[in-house]
Amino acid sequence: MVHGEANERQKGTRNGVPGQIEMGRKRLRVQYSGSVQGVGFRYTVKMLARGFEVTGIVRNEPDGRVELISEGDQAELEAFRQAIRESELGHFIRSEEVHWQEAKNDFRSFEIVH
């Protein structure tokens, strides 16, 4: 292994692009239940996402839940999820249904979907 290759792996690059690690990237899907619609929940999640290296979407579901689908490093996603719970709207969350998958690289940013 050439020293530059090892250095590139340590820096977390993929195809020479810093910060885009393919291996180890995960997809987190969370369905939040509680009083999570009509209280600014999606907006708060989008604002919180700015502080993390994650991409994805957040949207209301017809049954009153809010769905979050986000991709990134697993530790980053776990910290993002914790930040949502600790936010000023965290007390509206009654339960979270959490699913983990391998990342599909479907997102370029983090958006609210209507």
trRosetta pair geometry for C-beta under 8 A, 3 or more apart (Angstrom, degrees):
i j d omega theta_ij theta_ji phi_ij phi_ji
1 5 5.3 -120 -173 75 88 126
1 6 5.6 87 139 -51 126 99
2 5 4.7 93 62 -1 83 104
2 6 7.5 -160 90 -4 45 83
3 6 5.9 -57 -153 37 36 108
3 7 6.2 35 152 -19 69 109
4 7 5.5 -55 -144 39 32 114
4 8 6.2 36 155 -24 66 104
5 8 5.7 -52 -148 33 30 112
5 9 6.6 30 153 -17 63 103
6 9 5.8 -55 -153 35 33 111
6 10 6.4 33 151 -20 66 106
7 10 5.7 -54 -148 35 32 112
7 11 6.5 27 155 -16 65 107
8 11 5.9 -59 -149 38 31 108
8 13 5.0 -70 -176 47 86 124
8 16 7.4 -48 -148 -101 132 54
9 12 7.7 42 175 -68 34 30
9 13 7.5 -95 -85 42 25 78
11 18 6.2 -60 144 -121 112 95
12 18 6.8 65 87 -158 81 64
12 19 6.3 48 113 -89 112 29
12 21 4.9 -61 -165 -61 87 117
13 16 5.9 8 163 -134 131 14
13 17 6.0 153 -159 65 87 35
13 18 5.2 -47 -95 -92 95 46
13 19 7.6 12 -100 8 59 38
13 20 7.1 30 -153 52 47 72
13 21 7.5 11 2 -82 3 70
14 17 5.8 -29 68 55 68 90
14 20 4.6 -94 39 103 112 85
14 21 5.7 155 -39 -114 112 27
14 22 4.7 113 -124 -15 148 93
14 23 8.0 162 -95 8 115 74
15 20 7.6 -33 42 88 92 121
17 20 4.7 3 102 32 111 125
19 53 6.4 -126 -166 -151 109 141
21 24 5.5 -19 133 61 124 108
21 25 5.9 164 94 -50 78 95
21 73 6.6 48 54 -81 128 98
22 25 6.0 -67 -156 7 27 122
22 103 7.7 -139 -154 69 55 126
22 105 7.7 -23 -122 -62 86 132
24 73 6.3 8 131 -127 105 77
24 74 7.0 -101 175 -4 79 99
25 71 6.1 35 171 177 107 98
25 72 6.5 -89 -144 -172 86 12
25 73 6.5 -63 -105 -78 58 44
25 102 7.5 69 90 -171 73 65
25 103 3.7 -32 123 0 105 146
25 105 7.5 56 113 -67 152 85
26 71 6.9 -170 93 -142 40 64
26 72 7.2 -24 55 70 72 43
26 73 7.3 50 19 -173 91 17
26 74 4.5 60 5 -80 140 83
26 77 6.0 -97 78 8 111 153
26 100 5.8 -26 -174 -161 125 97
26 101 7.0 139 -167 76 73 40
26 102 6.7 -82 -121 -125 53 30
26 103 5.7 174 -168 -47 1 87
27 69 6.8 -5 -175 -170 100 86
27 70 7.3 160 -155 84 55 37
27 71 5.0 -26 -99 -93 69 88
27 100 7.1 138 76 -162 59 47
27 101 4.4 -20 61 68 110 92
27 102 6.6 26 7 97 100 23
27 103 5.0 142 -46 -101 84 48
27 104 6.1 20 -62 1 144 84
28 56 7.9 -46 61 -89 83 159
28 68 7.2 -12 113 116 94 102
28 69 7.4 167 86 -151 53 39
28 70 5.0 -15 60 63 99 88
28 71 7.4 176 17 -82 72 36
28 77 4.4 158 -21 -178 140 135
28 80 7.9 159 58 72 154 120
28 81 6.7 -115 167 -58 154 122
28 98 7.2 -31 -163 -157 90 91
28 99 7.6 143 -160 79 44 53
28 100 6.2 -17 -103 -104 63 69
29 67 7.1 -13 -167 -168 88 95
29 68 7.0 166 -151 88 40 60
29 69 5.0 -2 -105 -105 82 77
29 98 7.4 143 82 -157 55 43
29 99 4.4 -14 63 62 103 102
29 100 7.9 -165 24 -73 75 25
29 101 7.2 28 -5 5 109 107
30 67 7.3 160 85 -154 49 48
30 68 4.5 1 55 54 94 108
30 81 6.5 141 -51 -121 154 112
30 96 5.3 -23 -163 -164 109 104
30 97 6.9 147 -157 72 52 51
30 98 5.3 -9 -104 -101 83 70
30 99 7.7 -171 -74 25 41 67
31 61 7.1 1 -141 -10 105 151
31 65 4.9 17 -180 162 95 143
31 66 7.4 160 -156 79 51 41
31 67 5.3 -19 -103 -100 74 75
31 68 7.8 -164 -74 23 31 70
31 96 7.2 146 71 -158 47 50
31 97 4.3 -6 52 52 100 107
32 36 4.8 128 116 -98 116 170
32 41 7.3 -155 91 177 150 144
32 65 6.0 154 74 -167 49 82
32 66 4.6 -11 55 59 108 92
32 67 7.7 -162 17 -75 75 26
32 68 7.0 53 -18 -8 106 105
32 93 5.4 -73 -158 -123 110 98
32 95 7.6 163 -154 85 46 46
32 96 5.8 -17 -101 -103 65 75
33 36 7.1 -159 -174 2 10 127
33 64 7.5 55 -138 106 71 96
33 65 5.2 -41 -86 -106 65 98
33 93 7.5 84 67 -160 47 61
33 94 5.0 -62 106 63 86 103
33 95 4.6 3 51 54 112 88
33 96 7.6 -155 20 -71 77 31
33 97 7.5 61 -17 -14 106 97
34 92 5.1 142 122 151 124 60
34 93 4.9 170 16 -144 152 20
34 94 3.4 160 -84 -8 93 85
34 95 6.9 155 -45 17 95 56
35 38 7.9 -67 177 61 80 96
35 39 6.3 75 134 -29 90 142
35 92 4.5 -100 75 -155 83 96
35 94 7.7 92 -2 -31 63 103
36 39 6.8 -97 -150 38 25 117
36 41 4.6 44 -172 -68 76 171
36 64 7.6 112 51 157 86 71
36 65 6.8 25 59 -153 131 40
36 66 4.5 -111 132 -3 128 118
36 89 7.7 94 -127 159 71 117
36 92 5.3 138 -83 130 60 115
36 93 6.4 50 -78 -90 115 62
37 41 6.9 -71 -84 26 30 128
37 60 5.3 74 -114 -127 115 118
37 64 5.9 -121 6 -154 131 58
37 66 6.5 168 -68 -59 77 97
39 89 6.0 141 123 -135 116 117
39 92 5.6 177 76 -97 163 163
40 43 4.8 -57 -165 48 76 117
40 44 5.5 82 134 -29 89 100
40 89 6.5 -147 84 -77 88 141
41 44 5.8 -59 -149 36 28 111
41 45 6.4 27 155 -19 65 105
41 58 7.9 -139 125 161 84 134
41 66 5.5 -126 114 -51 137 167
41 89 5.3 -178 -102 154 71 153
41 92 6.6 -116 -83 85 117 144
42 45 5.7 -53 -149 35 32 112
42 46 6.4 32 153 -19 65 104
42 58 4.8 171 -138 116 83 117
42 59 7.0 49 -115 -98 132 23
42 60 6.9 -74 -50 -45 134 81
42 66 6.4 -155 -69 -145 85 130
42 112 4.8 88 156 -126 121 114
43 46 5.7 -54 -150 35 31 111
43 47 6.4 29 153 -16 65 106
43 112 6.9 -9 -79 -72 53 145
44 47 5.8 -56 -148 38 31 110
44 48 6.2 32 154 -19 66 107
44 84 7.6 117 120 -133 104 75
44 87 5.5 128 167 157 129 153
44 88 7.2 -135 -128 54 143 87
44 89 5.1 163 36 12 169 136
45 48 5.7 -55 -146 38 30 112
45 49 6.4 41 152 -31 64 102
45 58 4.6 110 94 -74 143 168
45 66 7.8 176 -20 150 150 138
45 68 6.3 -134 -164 -101 150 120
45 84 5.9 20 -108 -113 86 115
46 49 5.6 -47 -152 23 32 118
46 50 7.6 46 149 -29 57 91
46 58 6.3 -130 -56 32 81 128
46 110 6.0 167 -136 126 70 105
46 111 7.2 19 -118 -145 118 19
46 112 5.4 -56 -58 -47 139 96
47 50 6.0 -38 -169 9 40 116
48 51 6.1 -58 -172 30 48 109
48 52 7.3 17 144 1 73 111
48 80 6.8 126 134 -155 108 78
48 83 5.1 162 -167 122 126 122
48 84 6.0 164 88 -78 168 70
48 87 6.3 -82 -72 -76 137 136
49 52 5.9 -77 -154 48 43 99
49 54 5.6 -102 -151 74 90 108
49 56 7.3 -139 -129 51 141 96
49 70 7.3 -150 -117 -119 116 131
49 80 6.7 39 -107 -146 61 125
49 110 3.9 -129 140 129 153 170
50 110 7.6 -135 -60 53 54 134
51 83 7.1 -167 76 -155 129 169
52 72 6.9 122 147 106 105 178
52 76 5.4 138 -171 179 105 97
52 77 7.9 119 164 -85 142 35
52 79 6.5 169 -111 92 125 104
52 80 4.5 -58 -15 -82 176 106
52 83 7.4 -163 -43 20 127 149
53 72 5.5 144 107 -145 72 129
53 73 6.9 35 85 14 113 104
53 76 5.4 -60 59 -154 85 156
54 70 4.8 11 175 -179 125 117
54 71 6.6 152 -159 73 74 39
54 72 3.9 -83 -103 -27 70 142
54 76 6.0 -178 -60 133 94 113
54 77 6.2 116 -104 -91 126 70
54 80 5.4 6 -19 -66 155 160
54 110 6.3 54 103 -74 83 128
55 70 6.8 157 81 -154 36 67
55 71 5.3 -18 62 58 88 92
55 72 6.7 142 15 -58 66 91
55 107 3.7 171 141 106 114 115
55 108 6.4 -176 -145 93 140 7
55 109 5.9 -166 -134 170 94 2
55 110 5.6 -149 -144 -63 40 73
56 68 6.8 52 136 179 139 73
56 69 5.0 -164 -161 101 110 59
56 70 3.4 -97 -16 -103 161 56
56 71 5.8 151 -67 8 97 69
56 107 5.1 -140 -78 -12 32 174
56 110 5.4 12 52 -119 64 82
56 111 7.9 -149 105 32 39 62
57 68 7.6 -178 94 -148 50 44
57 69 5.4 12 52 54 85 95
57 70 7.8 -161 31 -72 40 62
57 107 6.8 -156 -30 -102 82 133
57 110 7.2 -176 -76 -157 32 56
57 111 5.5 -20 -110 70 77 78
57 112 7.3 116 -160 -123 73 14
57 113 4.7 19 -170 -17 126 118
58 66 6.5 14 -177 172 95 107
58 67 7.1 175 -150 90 50 51
58 68 5.0 -9 -105 -103 87 74
58 69 7.9 -175 -78 25 44 59
58 110 7.8 30 -8 178 95 93
58 111 7.8 -163 27 100 69 39
58 112 5.7 -36 69 -110 87 63
58 113 7.2 169 73 20 34 80
59 66 7.1 174 89 -157 31 68
59 67 5.5 -12 61 59 81 94
59 112 7.0 129 -85 -171 62 58
59 113 4.0 -39 -77 71 120 95
59 114 7.1 -158 -133 -76 100 13
60 65 7.9 148 -161 89 53 42
60 66 5.8 -43 -103 -104 51 73
60 67 7.9 116 -150 17 5 79
60 114 7.9 12 30 -139 100 47
61 64 7.1 -31 80 45 84 25
61 65 4.5 -1 46 67 125 84
61 66 6.8 -167 3 -94 87 20
61 67 5.4 83 -49 -21 112 106
68 84 7.7 -67 -65 -93 165 168
69 107 8.0 161 111 -42 97 137
70 77 5.9 160 104 -126 113 101
70 80 6.5 -114 128 105 163 153
70 107 7.9 -60 -134 38 44 160
70 110 7.2 12 -118 -116 99 109
71 77 7.7 -47 -155 -82 16 125
71 103 4.4 93 -150 -129 120 106
71 104 7.3 -122 -86 39 144 63
71 105 6.9 -171 147 -84 166 37
71 106 7.4 138 -18 38 144 77
71 107 6.0 161 27 38 117 115
72 76 4.5 -82 131 88 126 126
72 77 5.2 160 65 -56 98 89
72 80 7.5 92 49 -12 143 142
72 103 7.8 128 -18 -92 18 133
73 76 4.2 81 64 8 92 111
73 77 6.9 -166 86 -10 44 85
74 77 5.6 -55 -146 37 32 112
74 78 6.3 33 156 -20 66 105
74 100 7.7 31 -123 -142 107 129
75 78 5.7 -52 -147 36 32 112
75 79 6.4 32 153 -17 64 105
76 79 5.8 -55 -149 37 31 110
76 80 6.3 35 150 -22 64 106
77 80 5.4 -51 -146 35 33 116
77 81 6.3 35 153 -19 65 104
78 81 5.7 -50 -147 36 32 113
78 82 6.4 34 151 -19 63 105
79 82 5.6 -52 -148 37 33 114
79 83 6.4 38 151 -23 64 103
80 83 5.6 -52 -150 33 31 113
80 84 6.8 35 150 -21 62 100
81 84 5.7 -50 -155 29 34 114
81 85 6.8 32 150 -15 64 104
81 96 7.8 99 -166 -166 114 159
81 98 7.8 42 -141 -113 152 125
82 85 5.7 -55 -152 37 35 111
82 86 6.2 20 154 -9 68 113
83 86 5.8 -63 -141 48 30 104
83 87 6.4 53 153 -50 64 94
84 87 5.7 -36 -152 0 31 119
84 90 6.7 134 138 -92 51 91
84 93 7.8 87 136 -52 97 148
85 90 4.7 76 178 -136 36 123
85 93 6.5 -80 -118 45 70 154
85 96 8.0 -62 -82 -40 109 144
86 90 5.7 46 -55 -48 5 157
87 90 5.1 138 54 -37 62 93
89 92 5.1 -31 179 18 78 120
89 93 7.7 87 132 -28 76 89
90 93 5.7 -44 -166 15 51 115
93 96 6.5 7 -178 -54 125 93
101 104 7.6 8 114 -33 122 95
107 110 7.2 52 164 -84 137 48
107 111 7.8 -159 -148 14 113 96
